[in-house]
Amino acid sequence: MAVLLAHLLKWQHQPGRRGASWEVTIRNPRKGIVRRLRKTPSLKADLQDADGWESVWEDATAQAAEETGLSSFPERCPWSAEQVLGLDWLPM
């Protein structure tokens, strides 16, 4: 999830670098997470866990900062789990 969130952050904060390969780097982990949730429905409870989201968000922002050199990311994830896992959703 942290990798997916980091890619979504990069998509949002670096619009000039968007491209088809970036869409693939978002789509693939997203599909993997959705597949895992289908196979293990009990994991869906983790999507409602605020502490879990906070920890994953910290990892995601650290990764995005390291890869982009940017540091002005929100303190909390601004997107819902439904948005993050929505196959056609991308932040603007």
PDB file of N, CA, C and O in Angstrom:
ATOM      1  N   MET A   1       0.832  -1.186   0.000  1.00  0.00           N
ATOM      2  CA  MET A   1       0.000   0.000   0.000  1.00  0.00           C
ATOM      3  C   MET A   1       0.882   1.257   0.000  1.00  0.00           C
ATOM      4  O   MET A   1       0.557   2.243  -0.661  1.00  0.00           O
ATOM      5  N   ALA A   2       1.979   1.222   0.730  1.00  0.00           N
ATOM      6  CA  ALA A   2       2.861   2.397   0.772  1.00  0.00           C
ATOM      7  C   ALA A   2       3.431   2.720  -0.600  1.00  0.00           C
ATOM      8  O   ALA A   2       3.557   3.888  -0.965  1.00  0.00           O
ATOM      9  N   VAL A   3       3.776   1.684  -1.363  1.00  0.00           N
ATOM     10  CA  VAL A   3       4.306   1.901  -2.717  1.00  0.00           C
ATOM     11  C   VAL A   3       3.243   2.556  -3.585  1.00  0.00           C
ATOM     12  O   VAL A   3       3.526   3.508  -4.312  1.00  0.00           O
ATOM     13  N   LEU A   4       2.028   2.047  -3.509  1.00  0.00           N
ATOM     14  CA  LEU A   4       0.928   2.628  -4.284  1.00  0.00           C
ATOM     15  C   LEU A   4       0.701   4.086  -3.897  1.00  0.00           C
ATOM     16  O   LEU A   4       0.577   4.946  -4.768  1.00  0.00           O
ATOM     17  N   LEU A   5       0.647   4.365  -2.610  1.00  0.00           N
ATOM     18  CA  LEU A   5       0.434   5.738  -2.146  1.00  0.00           C
ATOM     19  C   LEU A   5       1.577   6.660  -2.586  1.00  0.00           C
ATOM     20  O   LEU A   5       1.346   7.808  -2.963  1.00  0.00           O
ATOM     21  N   ALA A   6       2.796   6.152  -2.533  1.00  0.00           N
ATOM     22  CA  ALA A   6       3.943   6.961  -2.973  1.00  0.00           C
ATOM     23  C   ALA A   6       3.814   7.311  -4.456  1.00  0.00           C
ATOM     24  O   ALA A   6       4.095   8.439  -4.859  1.00  0.00           O
ATOM     25  N   HIS A   7       3.394   6.354  -5.254  1.00  0.00           N
ATOM     26  CA  HIS A   7       3.211   6.625  -6.685  1.00  0.00           C
ATOM     27  C   HIS A   7       2.075   7.618  -6.925  1.00  0.00           C
ATOM     28  O   HIS A   7       2.163   8.463  -7.815  1.00  0.00           O
ATOM     29  N   LEU A   8       1.020   7.516  -6.139  1.00  0.00           N
ATOM     30  CA  LEU A   8      -0.075   8.485  -6.272  1.00  0.00           C
ATOM     31  C   LEU A   8       0.391   9.884  -5.884  1.00  0.00           C
ATOM     32  O   LEU A   8      -0.001  10.868  -6.513  1.00  0.00           O
ATOM     33  N   LEU A   9       1.217   9.975  -4.862  1.00  0.00           N
ATOM     34  CA  LEU A   9       1.776  11.280  -4.478  1.00  0.00           C
ATOM     35  C   LEU A   9       2.633  11.856  -5.601  1.00  0.00           C
ATOM     36  O   LEU A   9       2.527  13.037  -5.931  1.00  0.00           O
ATOM     37  N   LYS A  10       3.473  11.023  -6.176  1.00  0.00           N
ATOM     38  CA  LYS A  10       4.321  11.488  -7.267  1.00  0.00           C
ATOM     39  C   LYS A  10       3.475  11.933  -8.449  1.00  0.00           C
ATOM     40  O   LYS A  10       3.781  12.935  -9.096  1.00  0.00           O
ATOM     41  N   TRP A  11       2.406  11.187  -8.732  1.00  0.00           N
ATOM     42  CA  TRP A  11       1.487  11.561  -9.819  1.00  0.00           C
ATOM     43  C   TRP A  11       0.903  12.943  -9.557  1.00  0.00           C
ATOM     44  O   TRP A  11       0.858  13.789 -10.450  1.00  0.00           O
ATOM     45  N   GLN A  12       0.458  13.164  -8.330  1.00  0.00           N
ATOM     46  CA  GLN A  12      -0.192  14.429  -7.994  1.00  0.00           C
ATOM     47  C   GLN A  12       0.787  15.596  -7.979  1.00  0.00           C
ATOM     48  O   GLN A  12       0.457  16.684  -8.450  1.00  0.00           O
ATOM     49  N   HIS A  13       1.965  15.387  -7.454  1.00  0.00           N
ATOM     50  CA  HIS A  13       2.898  16.492  -7.229  1.00  0.00           C
ATOM     51  C   HIS A  13       3.907  16.715  -8.353  1.00  0.00           C
ATOM     52  O   HIS A  13       4.678  17.674  -8.309  1.00  0.00           O
ATOM     53  N   GLN A  14       3.910  15.844  -9.350  1.00  0.00           N
ATOM     54  CA  GLN A  14       4.816  16.032 -10.476  1.00  0.00           C
ATOM     55  C   GLN A  14       4.053  15.833 -11.793  1.00  0.00           C
ATOM     56  O   GLN A  14       4.345  14.909 -12.551  1.00  0.00           O
ATOM     57  N   PRO A  15       3.081  16.700 -12.056  1.00  0.00           N
ATOM     58  CA  PRO A  15       2.241  16.508 -13.249  1.00  0.00           C
ATOM     59  C   PRO A  15       3.032  16.518 -14.559  1.00  0.00           C
ATOM     60  O   PRO A  15       2.620  15.882 -15.529  1.00  0.00           O
ATOM     61  N   GLY A  16       4.121  17.205 -14.600  1.00  0.00           N
ATOM     62  CA  GLY A  16       4.919  17.257 -15.820  1.00  0.00           C
ATOM     63  C   GLY A  16       5.636  15.959 -16.146  1.00  0.00           C
ATOM     64  O   GLY A  16       6.139  15.787 -17.256  1.00  0.00           O
ATOM     65  N   ARG A  17       5.684  15.061 -15.202  1.00  0.00           N
ATOM     66  CA  ARG A  17       6.388  13.795 -15.406  1.00  0.00           C
ATOM     67  C   ARG A  17       5.433  12.625 -15.630  1.00  0.00           C
ATOM     68  O   ARG A  17       5.873  11.487 -15.790  1.00  0.00           O
ATOM     69  N   ARG A  18       4.134  12.898 -15.642  1.00  0.00           N
ATOM     70  CA  ARG A  18       3.144  11.835 -15.828  1.00  0.00           C
ATOM     71  C   ARG A  18       3.298  11.200 -17.203  1.00  0.00           C
ATOM     72  O   ARG A  18       3.635  11.856 -18.189  1.00  0.00           O
ATOM     73  N   GLY A  19       3.041   9.919 -17.229  1.00  0.00           N
ATOM     74  CA  GLY A  19       3.096   9.202 -18.502  1.00  0.00           C
ATOM     75  C   GLY A  19       2.515   7.817 -18.347  1.00  0.00           C
ATOM     76  O   GLY A  19       2.076   7.422 -17.267  1.00  0.00           O
ATOM     77  N   ALA A  20       2.520   7.091 -19.440  1.00  0.00           N
ATOM     78  CA  ALA A  20       1.933   5.752 -19.441  1.00  0.00           C
ATOM     79  C   ALA A  20       2.644   4.822 -18.462  1.00  0.00           C
ATOM     80  O   ALA A  20       1.994   4.008 -17.806  1.00  0.00           O
ATOM     81  N   SER A  21       3.957   4.929 -18.356  1.00  0.00           N
ATOM     82  CA  SER A  21       4.681   4.035 -17.439  1.00  0.00           C
ATOM     83  C   SER A  21       4.305   4.322 -15.985  1.00  0.00           C
ATOM     84  O   SER A  21       4.270   3.408 -15.162  1.00  0.00           O
ATOM     85  N   TRP A  22       4.028   5.575 -15.669  1.00  0.00           N
ATOM     86  CA  TRP A  22       3.601   5.901 -14.308  1.00  0.00           C
ATOM     87  C   TRP A  22       2.226   5.308 -14.029  1.00  0.00           C
ATOM     88  O   TRP A  22       1.954   4.841 -12.923  1.00  0.00           O
ATOM     89  N   GLU A  23       1.367   5.329 -15.035  1.00  0.00           N
ATOM     90  CA  GLU A  23       0.045   4.726 -14.847  1.00  0.00           C
ATOM     91  C   GLU A  23       0.179   3.231 -14.554  1.00  0.00           C
ATOM     92  O   GLU A  23      -0.569   2.685 -13.743  1.00  0.00           O
ATOM     93  N   VAL A  24       1.116   2.585 -15.203  1.00  0.00           N
ATOM     94  CA  VAL A  24       1.354   1.163 -14.958  1.00  0.00           C
ATOM     95  C   VAL A  24       1.857   0.951 -13.535  1.00  0.00           C
ATOM     96  O   VAL A  24       1.457  -0.007 -12.873  1.00  0.00           O
ATOM     97  N   THR A  25       2.741   1.848 -13.055  1.00  0.00           N
ATOM     98  CA  THR A  25       3.273   1.691 -11.697  1.00  0.00           C
ATOM     99  C   THR A  25       2.208   1.958 -10.635  1.00  0.00           C
ATOM    100  O   THR A  25       2.391   1.609  -9.468  1.00  0.00           O
ATOM    101  N   ILE A  26       1.125   2.560 -11.025  1.00  0.00           N
ATOM    102  CA  ILE A  26      -0.022   2.741 -10.123  1.00  0.00           C
ATOM    103  C   ILE A  26      -0.988   1.572 -10.278  1.00  0.00           C
ATOM    104  O   ILE A  26      -1.471   1.020  -9.289  1.00  0.00           O
ATOM    105  N   ARG A  27      -1.258   1.208 -11.499  1.00  0.00           N
ATOM    106  CA  ARG A  27      -2.251   0.163 -11.764  1.00  0.00           C
ATOM    107  C   ARG A  27      -1.825  -1.205 -11.207  1.00  0.00           C
ATOM    108  O   ARG A  27      -2.651  -1.910 -10.627  1.00  0.00           O
ATOM    109  N   ASN A  28      -0.565  -1.586 -11.371  1.00  0.00           N
ATOM    110  CA  ASN A  28      -0.133  -2.915 -10.958  1.00  0.00           C
ATOM    111  C   ASN A  28      -0.228  -3.154  -9.453  1.00  0.00           C
ATOM    112  O   ASN A  28      -0.806  -4.162  -9.048  1.00  0.00           O
ATOM    113  N   PRO A  29       0.310  -2.280  -8.608  1.00  0.00           N
ATOM    114  CA  PRO A  29       0.146  -2.528  -7.169  1.00  0.00           C
ATOM    115  C   PRO A  29      -1.321  -2.454  -6.736  1.00  0.00           C
ATOM    116  O   PRO A  29      -1.756  -3.187  -5.848  1.00  0.00           O
ATOM    117  N   ARG A  30      -2.063  -1.571  -7.371  1.00  0.00           N
ATOM    118  CA  ARG A  30      -3.487  -1.441  -7.060  1.00  0.00           C
ATOM    119  C   ARG A  30      -4.207  -2.760  -7.332  1.00  0.00           C
ATOM    120  O   ARG A  30      -4.969  -3.238  -6.493  1.00  0.00           O
ATOM    121  N   LYS A  31      -3.968  -3.339  -8.490  1.00  0.00           N
ATOM    122  CA  LYS A  31      -4.585  -4.627  -8.826  1.00  0.00           C
ATOM    123  C   LYS A  31      -4.157  -5.716  -7.848  1.00  0.00           C
ATOM    124  O   LYS A  31      -4.969  -6.552  -7.451  1.00  0.00           O
ATOM    125  N   GLY A  32      -2.893  -5.706  -7.462  1.00  0.00           N
ATOM    126  CA  GLY A  32      -2.393  -6.699  -6.515  1.00  0.00           C
ATOM    127  C   GLY A  32      -3.066  -6.583  -5.157  1.00  0.00           C
ATOM    128  O   GLY A  32      -3.394  -7.593  -4.534  1.00  0.00           O
ATOM    129  N   ILE A  33      -3.270  -5.368  -4.701  1.00  0.00           N
ATOM    130  CA  ILE A  33      -3.930  -5.151  -3.408  1.00  0.00           C
ATOM    131  C   ILE A  33      -5.387  -5.590  -3.482  1.00  0.00           C
ATOM    132  O   ILE A  33      -5.881  -6.266  -2.580  1.00  0.00           O
ATOM    133  N   VAL A  34      -6.067  -5.213  -4.542  1.00  0.00           N
ATOM    134  CA  VAL A  34      -7.472  -5.602  -4.704  1.00  0.00           C
ATOM    135  C   VAL A  34      -7.593  -7.127  -4.758  1.00  0.00           C
ATOM    136  O   VAL A  34      -8.499  -7.700  -4.152  1.00  0.00           O
ATOM    137  N   ARG A  35      -6.690  -7.778  -5.474  1.00  0.00           N
ATOM    138  CA  ARG A  35      -6.689  -9.242  -5.559  1.00  0.00           C
ATOM    139  C   ARG A  35      -6.474  -9.863  -4.183  1.00  0.00           C
ATOM    140  O   ARG A  35      -7.147 -10.830  -3.823  1.00  0.00           O
ATOM    141  N   ARG A  36      -5.540  -9.310  -3.415  1.00  0.00           N
ATOM    142  CA  ARG A  36      -5.253  -9.833  -2.069  1.00  0.00           C
ATOM    143  C   ARG A  36      -6.455  -9.656  -1.160  1.00  0.00           C
ATOM    144  O   ARG A  36      -6.766 -10.540  -0.362  1.00  0.00           O
ATOM    145  N   LEU A  37      -7.130  -8.528  -1.272  1.00  0.00           N
ATOM    146  CA  LEU A  37      -8.322  -8.290  -0.448  1.00  0.00           C
ATOM    147  C   LEU A  37      -9.434  -9.278  -0.795  1.00  0.00           C
ATOM    148  O   LEU A  37     -10.192  -9.695   0.081  1.00  0.00           O
ATOM    149  N   ARG A  38      -9.530  -9.648  -2.059  1.00  0.00           N
ATOM    150  CA  ARG A  38     -10.537 -10.646  -2.458  1.00  0.00           C
ATOM    151  C   ARG A  38     -10.209 -12.018  -1.885  1.00  0.00           C
ATOM    152  O   ARG A  38     -11.098 -12.749  -1.449  1.00  0.00           O
ATOM    153  N   LYS A  39      -8.924 -12.358  -1.890  1.00  0.00           N
ATOM    154  CA  LYS A  39      -8.504 -13.668  -1.388  1.00  0.00           C
ATOM    155  C   LYS A  39      -8.540 -13.737   0.131  1.00  0.00           C
ATOM    156  O   LYS A  39      -8.758 -14.804   0.706  1.00  0.00           O
ATOM    157  N   THR A  40      -8.327 -12.598   0.777  1.00  0.00           N
ATOM    158  CA  THR A  40      -8.275 -12.547   2.239  1.00  0.00           C
ATOM    159  C   THR A  40      -9.176 -11.402   2.708  1.00  0.00           C
ATOM    160  O   THR A  40      -8.682 -10.328   3.052  1.00  0.00           O
ATOM    161  N   PRO A  41     -10.478 -11.622   2.723  1.00  0.00           N
ATOM    162  CA  PRO A  41     -11.427 -10.550   3.069  1.00  0.00           C
ATOM    163  C   PRO A  41     -11.195  -9.938   4.455  1.00  0.00           C
ATOM    164  O   PRO A  41     -11.562  -8.786   4.687  1.00  0.00           O
ATOM    165  N   SER A  42     -10.600 -10.682   5.360  1.00  0.00           N
ATOM    166  CA  SER A  42     -10.362 -10.137   6.701  1.00  0.00           C
ATOM    167  C   SER A  42      -9.403  -8.950   6.668  1.00  0.00           C
ATOM    168  O   SER A  42      -9.376  -8.158   7.609  1.00  0.00           O
ATOM    169  N   LEU A  43      -8.629  -8.816   5.614  1.00  0.00           N
ATOM    170  CA  LEU A  43      -7.715  -7.673   5.495  1.00  0.00           C
ATOM    171  C   LEU A  43      -8.455  -6.360   5.274  1.00  0.00           C
ATOM    172  O   LEU A  43      -7.890  -5.289   5.497  1.00  0.00           O
ATOM    173  N   LYS A  44      -9.701  -6.427   4.843  1.00  0.00           N
ATOM    174  CA  LYS A  44     -10.471  -5.206   4.609  1.00  0.00           C
ATOM    175  C   LYS A  44     -10.604  -4.374   5.882  1.00  0.00           C
ATOM    176  O   LYS A  44     -10.731  -3.151   5.815  1.00  0.00           O
ATOM    177  N   ALA A  45     -10.575  -5.028   7.031  1.00  0.00           N
ATOM    178  CA  ALA A  45     -10.640  -4.298   8.301  1.00  0.00           C
ATOM    179  C   ALA A  45      -9.438  -3.368   8.454  1.00  0.00           C
ATOM    180  O   ALA A  45      -9.539  -2.311   9.077  1.00  0.00           O
ATOM    181  N   ASP A  46      -8.307  -3.764   7.887  1.00  0.00           N
ATOM    182  CA  ASP A  46      -7.111  -2.916   7.959  1.00  0.00           C
ATOM    183  C   ASP A  46      -7.307  -1.584   7.252  1.00  0.00           C
ATOM    184  O   ASP A  46      -6.668  -0.593   7.603  1.00  0.00           O
ATOM    185  N   LEU A  47      -8.185  -1.557   6.260  1.00  0.00           N
ATOM    186  CA  LEU A  47      -8.444  -0.313   5.532  1.00  0.00           C
ATOM    187  C   LEU A  47      -9.189   0.702   6.389  1.00  0.00           C
ATOM    188  O   LEU A  47      -9.223   1.889   6.063  1.00  0.00           O
ATOM    189  N   GLN A  48      -9.782   0.240   7.478  1.00  0.00           N
ATOM    190  CA  GLN A  48     -10.511   1.124   8.388  1.00  0.00           C
ATOM    191  C   GLN A  48      -9.673   1.520   9.603  1.00  0.00           C
ATOM    192  O   GLN A  48     -10.112   2.326  10.423  1.00  0.00           O
ATOM    193  N   ASP A  49      -8.482   0.964   9.720  1.00  0.00           N
ATOM    194  CA  ASP A  49      -7.617   1.192  10.877  1.00  0.00           C
ATOM    195  C   ASP A  49      -6.810   2.481  10.708  1.00  0.00           C
ATOM    196  O   ASP A  49      -5.882   2.540   9.901  1.00  0.00           O
ATOM    197  N   ALA A  50      -7.168   3.496  11.465  1.00  0.00           N
ATOM    198  CA  ALA A  50      -6.511   4.807  11.343  1.00  0.00           C
ATOM    199  C   ALA A  50      -5.016   4.726  11.650  1.00  0.00           C
ATOM    200  O   ALA A  50      -4.211   5.363  10.971  1.00  0.00           O
ATOM    201  N   ASP A  51      -4.642   3.951  12.663  1.00  0.00           N
ATOM    202  CA  ASP A  51      -3.217   3.821  13.002  1.00  0.00           C
ATOM    203  C   ASP A  51      -2.444   3.144  11.869  1.00  0.00           C
ATOM    204  O   ASP A  51      -1.312   3.518  11.563  1.00  0.00           O
ATOM    205  N   GLY A  52      -3.071   2.152  11.261  1.00  0.00           N
ATOM    206  CA  GLY A  52      -2.427   1.472  10.139  1.00  0.00           C
ATOM    207  C   GLY A  52      -2.226   2.398   8.955  1.00  0.00           C
ATOM    208  O   GLY A  52      -1.167   2.399   8.327  1.00  0.00           O
ATOM    209  N   TRP A  53      -3.250   3.188   8.653  1.00  0.00           N
ATOM    210  CA  TRP A  53      -3.146   4.155   7.559  1.00  0.00           C
ATOM    211  C   TRP A  53      -2.051   5.177   7.849  1.00  0.00           C
ATOM    212  O   TRP A  53      -1.294   5.558   6.956  1.00  0.00           O
ATOM    213  N   GLU A  54      -1.973   5.618   9.109  1.00  0.00           N
ATOM    214  CA  GLU A  54      -0.957   6.618   9.475  1.00  0.00           C
ATOM    215  C   GLU A  54       0.442   6.067   9.236  1.00  0.00           C
ATOM    216  O   GLU A  54       1.303   6.757   8.691  1.00  0.00           O
ATOM    217  N   SER A  55       0.662   4.832   9.641  1.00  0.00           N
ATOM    218  CA  SER A  55       1.966   4.203   9.464  1.00  0.00           C
ATOM    219  C   SER A  55       2.306   4.030   7.984  1.00  0.00           C
ATOM    220  O   SER A  55       3.425   4.324   7.562  1.00  0.00           O
ATOM    221  N   VAL A  56       1.347   3.555   7.203  1.00  0.00           N
ATOM    222  CA  VAL A  56       1.567   3.368   5.769  1.00  0.00           C
ATOM    223  C   VAL A  56       1.796   4.719   5.093  1.00  0.00           C
ATOM    224  O   VAL A  56       2.636   4.833   4.199  1.00  0.00           O
ATOM    225  N   TRP A  57       1.055   5.738   5.516  1.00  0.00           N
ATOM    226  CA  TRP A  57       1.209   7.074   4.928  1.00  0.00           C
ATOM    227  C   TRP A  57       2.607   7.626   5.208  1.00  0.00           C
ATOM    228  O   TRP A  57       3.220   8.240   4.334  1.00  0.00           O
ATOM    229  N   GLU A  58       3.106   7.409   6.416  1.00  0.00           N
ATOM    230  CA  GLU A  58       4.467   7.858   6.738  1.00  0.00           C
ATOM    231  C   GLU A  58       5.486   7.197   5.823  1.00  0.00           C
ATOM    232  O   GLU A  58       6.400   7.854   5.326  1.00  0.00           O
ATOM    233  N   ASP A  59       5.328   5.890   5.601  1.00  0.00           N
ATOM    234  CA  ASP A  59       6.230   5.183   4.692  1.00  0.00           C
ATOM    235  C   ASP A  59       6.112   5.729   3.270  1.00  0.00           C
ATOM    236  O   ASP A  59       7.116   5.914   2.581  1.00  0.00           O
ATOM    237  N   ALA A  60       4.875   5.985   2.838  1.00  0.00           N
ATOM    238  CA  ALA A  60       4.637   6.484   1.483  1.00  0.00           C
ATOM    239  C   ALA A  60       5.249   7.863   1.275  1.00  0.00           C
ATOM    240  O   ALA A  60       5.893   8.108   0.255  1.00  0.00           O
ATOM    241  N   THR A  61       5.056   8.758   2.224  1.00  0.00           N
ATOM    242  CA  THR A  61       5.612  10.107   2.068  1.00  0.00           C
ATOM    243  C   THR A  61       7.132  10.088   2.125  1.00  0.00           C
ATOM    244  O   THR A  61       7.789  10.865   1.432  1.00  0.00           O
ATOM    245  N   ALA A  62       7.694   9.210   2.943  1.00  0.00           N
ATOM    246  CA  ALA A  62       9.154   9.093   2.999  1.00  0.00           C
ATOM    247  C   ALA A  62       9.695   8.591   1.663  1.00  0.00           C
ATOM    248  O   ALA A  62      10.697   9.104   1.164  1.00  0.00           O
ATOM    249  N   GLN A  63       9.040   7.598   1.090  1.00  0.00           N
ATOM    250  CA  GLN A  63       9.470   7.071  -0.208  1.00  0.00           C
ATOM    251  C   GLN A  63       9.330   8.128  -1.295  1.00  0.00           C
ATOM    252  O   GLN A  63      10.242   8.315  -2.100  1.00  0.00           O
ATOM    253  N   ALA A  64       8.191   8.820  -1.323  1.00  0.00           N
ATOM    254  CA  ALA A  64       7.972   9.845  -2.345  1.00  0.00           C
ATOM    255  C   ALA A  64       8.987  10.977  -2.187  1.00  0.00           C
ATOM    256  O   ALA A  64       9.491  11.493  -3.184  1.00  0.00           O
ATOM    257  N   ALA A  65       9.289  11.364  -0.966  1.00  0.00           N
ATOM    258  CA  ALA A  65      10.274  12.420  -0.729  1.00  0.00           C
ATOM    259  C   ALA A  65      11.654  11.994  -1.220  1.00  0.00           C
ATOM    260  O   ALA A  65      12.369  12.775  -1.848  1.00  0.00           O
ATOM    261  N   GLU A  66      12.016  10.763  -0.930  1.00  0.00           N
ATOM    262  CA  GLU A  66      13.321  10.257  -1.356  1.00  0.00           C
ATOM    263  C   GLU A  66      13.432  10.213  -2.882  1.00  0.00           C
ATOM    264  O   GLU A  66      14.480  10.531  -3.443  1.00  0.00           O
ATOM    265  N   GLU A  67      12.346   9.817  -3.545  1.00  0.00           N
ATOM    266  CA  GLU A  67      12.379   9.656  -4.992  1.00  0.00           C
ATOM    267  C   GLU A  67      12.215  10.965  -5.762  1.00  0.00           C
ATOM    268  O   GLU A  67      12.617  11.058  -6.921  1.00  0.00           O
ATOM    269  N   THR A  68      11.626  11.974  -5.122  1.00  0.00           N
ATOM    270  CA  THR A  68      11.348  13.223  -5.835  1.00  0.00           C
ATOM    271  C   THR A  68      12.158  14.416  -5.341  1.00  0.00           C
ATOM    272  O   THR A  68      12.344  15.388  -6.072  1.00  0.00           O
ATOM    273  N   GLY A  69      12.633  14.344  -4.118  1.00  0.00           N
ATOM    274  CA  GLY A  69      13.288  15.500  -3.515  1.00  0.00           C
ATOM    275  C   GLY A  69      12.295  16.503  -2.947  1.00  0.00           C
ATOM    276  O   GLY A  69      12.693  17.542  -2.420  1.00  0.00           O
ATOM    277  N   LEU A  70      11.002  16.200  -3.052  1.00  0.00           N
ATOM    278  CA  LEU A  70       9.954  17.070  -2.508  1.00  0.00           C
ATOM    279  C   LEU A  70       9.701  16.709  -1.050  1.00  0.00           C
ATOM    280  O   LEU A  70      10.000  15.599  -0.611  1.00  0.00           O
ATOM    281  N   SER A  71       9.150  17.656  -0.312  1.00  0.00           N
ATOM    282  CA  SER A  71       8.877  17.356   1.099  1.00  0.00           C
ATOM    283  C   SER A  71       7.567  17.955   1.596  1.00  0.00           C
ATOM    284  O   SER A  71       7.268  17.872   2.787  1.00  0.00           O
ATOM    285  N   SER A  72       6.798  18.545   0.726  1.00  0.00           N
ATOM    286  CA  SER A  72       5.579  19.231   1.163  1.00  0.00           C
ATOM    287  C   SER A  72       4.334  18.368   0.942  1.00  0.00           C
ATOM    288  O   SER A  72       3.418  18.759   0.218  1.00  0.00           O
ATOM    289  N   PHE A  73       4.314  17.199   1.570  1.00  0.00           N
ATOM    290  CA  PHE A  73       3.174  16.311   1.449  1.00  0.00           C
ATOM    291  C   PHE A  73       2.260  16.488   2.654  1.00  0.00           C
ATOM    292  O   PHE A  73       2.721  16.877   3.728  1.00  0.00           O
ATOM    293  N   PRO A  74       0.971  16.208   2.490  1.00  0.00           N
ATOM    294  CA  PRO A  74       0.041  16.328   3.621  1.00  0.00           C
ATOM    295  C   PRO A  74       0.436  15.393   4.770  1.00  0.00           C
ATOM    296  O   PRO A  74       1.030  14.338   4.550  1.00  0.00           O
ATOM    297  N   GLU A  75       0.100  15.794   5.982  1.00  0.00           N
ATOM    298  CA  GLU A  75       0.419  14.968   7.151  1.00  0.00           C
ATOM    299  C   GLU A  75      -0.406  13.700   7.194  1.00  0.00           C
ATOM    300  O   GLU A  75       0.042  12.677   7.712  1.00  0.00           O
ATOM    301  N   ARG A  76      -1.617  13.763   6.648  1.00  0.00           N
ATOM    302  CA  ARG A  76      -2.508  12.601   6.605  1.00  0.00           C
ATOM    303  C   ARG A  76      -2.923  12.345   5.161  1.00  0.00           C
ATOM    304  O   ARG A  76      -2.963  13.257   4.335  1.00  0.00           O
ATOM    305  N   CYS A  77      -3.227  11.097   4.883  1.00  0.00           N
ATOM    306  CA  CYS A  77      -3.652  10.729   3.540  1.00  0.00           C
ATOM    307  C   CYS A  77      -4.947  11.470   3.197  1.00  0.00           C
ATOM    308  O   CYS A  77      -5.933  11.350   3.924  1.00  0.00           O
ATOM    309  N   PRO A  78      -4.956  12.224   2.114  1.00  0.00           N
ATOM    310  CA  PRO A  78      -6.146  12.998   1.756  1.00  0.00           C
ATOM    311  C   PRO A  78      -7.188  12.190   0.963  1.00  0.00           C
ATOM    312  O   PRO A  78      -8.247  12.708   0.607  1.00  0.00           O
ATOM    313  N   TRP A  79      -6.875  10.928   0.696  1.00  0.00           N
ATOM    314  CA  TRP A  79      -7.750  10.121  -0.143  1.00  0.00           C
ATOM    315  C   TRP A  79      -8.369   8.991   0.661  1.00  0.00           C
ATOM    316  O   TRP A  79      -7.777   8.487   1.615  1.00  0.00           O
ATOM    317  N   SER A  80      -9.558   8.608   0.262  1.00  0.00           N
ATOM    318  CA  SER A  80     -10.223   7.473   0.904  1.00  0.00           C
ATOM    319  C   SER A  80      -9.652   6.167   0.352  1.00  0.00           C
ATOM    320  O   SER A  80      -9.023   6.155  -0.705  1.00  0.00           O
ATOM    321  N   ALA A  81      -9.875   5.084   1.068  1.00  0.00           N
ATOM    322  CA  ALA A  81      -9.440   3.771   0.587  1.00  0.00           C
ATOM    323  C   ALA A  81     -10.101   3.458  -0.749  1.00  0.00           C
ATOM    324  O   ALA A  81      -9.485   2.849  -1.624  1.00  0.00           O
ATOM    325  N   GLU A  82     -11.349   3.872  -0.905  1.00  0.00           N
ATOM    326  CA  GLU A  82     -12.059   3.622  -2.155  1.00  0.00           C
ATOM    327  C   GLU A  82     -11.379   4.338  -3.321  1.00  0.00           C
ATOM    328  O   GLU A  82     -11.268   3.785  -4.415  1.00  0.00           O
ATOM    329  N   GLN A  83     -10.927   5.565  -3.083  1.00  0.00           N
ATOM    330  CA  GLN A  83     -10.221   6.297  -4.137  1.00  0.00           C
ATOM    331  C   GLN A  83      -8.894   5.616  -4.448  1.00  0.00           C
ATOM    332  O   GLN A  83      -8.580   5.357  -5.610  1.00  0.00           O
ATOM    333  N   VAL A  84      -8.127   5.331  -3.424  1.00  0.00           N
ATOM    334  CA  VAL A  84      -6.803   4.741  -3.604  1.00  0.00           C
ATOM    335  C   VAL A  84      -6.890   3.440  -4.394  1.00  0.00           C
ATOM    336  O   VAL A  84      -6.041   3.170  -5.245  1.00  0.00           O
ATOM    337  N   LEU A  85      -7.908   2.637  -4.117  1.00  0.00           N
ATOM    338  CA  LEU A  85      -8.032   1.336  -4.771  1.00  0.00           C
ATOM    339  C   LEU A  85      -8.917   1.361  -6.015  1.00  0.00           C
ATOM    340  O   LEU A  85      -9.060   0.346  -6.697  1.00  0.00           O
ATOM    341  N   GLY A  86      -9.510   2.515  -6.311  1.00  0.00           N
ATOM    342  CA  GLY A  86     -10.359   2.634  -7.501  1.00  0.00           C
ATOM    343  C   GLY A  86      -9.534   2.529  -8.767  1.00  0.00           C
ATOM    344  O   GLY A  86      -8.612   3.317  -8.974  1.00  0.00           O
ATOM    345  N   LEU A  87      -9.850   1.579  -9.603  1.00  0.00           N
ATOM    346  CA  LEU A  87      -9.017   1.287 -10.764  1.00  0.00           C
ATOM    347  C   LEU A  87      -8.878   2.439 -11.745  1.00  0.00           C
ATOM    348  O   LEU A  87      -7.893   2.502 -12.480  1.00  0.00           O
ATOM    349  N   ASP A  88      -9.834   3.343 -11.772  1.00  0.00           N
ATOM    350  CA  ASP A  88      -9.778   4.453 -12.718  1.00  0.00           C
ATOM    351  C   ASP A  88      -9.475   5.809 -12.068  1.00  0.00           C
ATOM    352  O   ASP A  88      -9.428   6.828 -12.757  1.00  0.00           O
ATOM    353  N   TRP A  89      -9.271   5.825 -10.763  1.00  0.00           N
ATOM    354  CA  TRP A  89      -9.075   7.100 -10.056  1.00  0.00           C
ATOM    355  C   TRP A  89      -7.607   7.475 -10.003  1.00  0.00           C
ATOM    356  O   TRP A  89      -6.745   6.641  -9.724  1.00  0.00           O
ATOM    357  N   LEU A  90      -7.337   8.742 -10.274  1.00  0.00           N
ATOM    358  CA  LEU A  90      -5.998   9.319 -10.119  1.00  0.00           C
ATOM    359  C   LEU A  90      -6.151  10.709  -9.498  1.00  0.00           C
ATOM    360  O   LEU A  90      -7.069  11.445  -9.859  1.00  0.00           O
ATOM    361  N   PRO A  91      -5.273  11.072  -8.582  1.00  0.00           N
ATOM    362  CA  PRO A  91      -5.364  12.411  -7.979  1.00  0.00           C
ATOM    363  C   PRO A  91      -4.943  13.483  -8.978  1.00  0.00           C
ATOM    364  O   PRO A  91      -4.113  13.247  -9.857  1.00  0.00           O
ATOM    365  N   MET A  92      -5.525  14.646  -8.825  1.00  0.00           N
ATOM    366  CA  MET A  92      -5.151  15.763  -9.707  1.00  0.00           C
ATOM    367  C   MET A  92      -4.367  16.782  -8.947  1.00  0.00           C
ATOM    368  O   MET A  92      -3.961  17.796  -9.513  1.00  0.00           O
TER     369      MET A  92
END
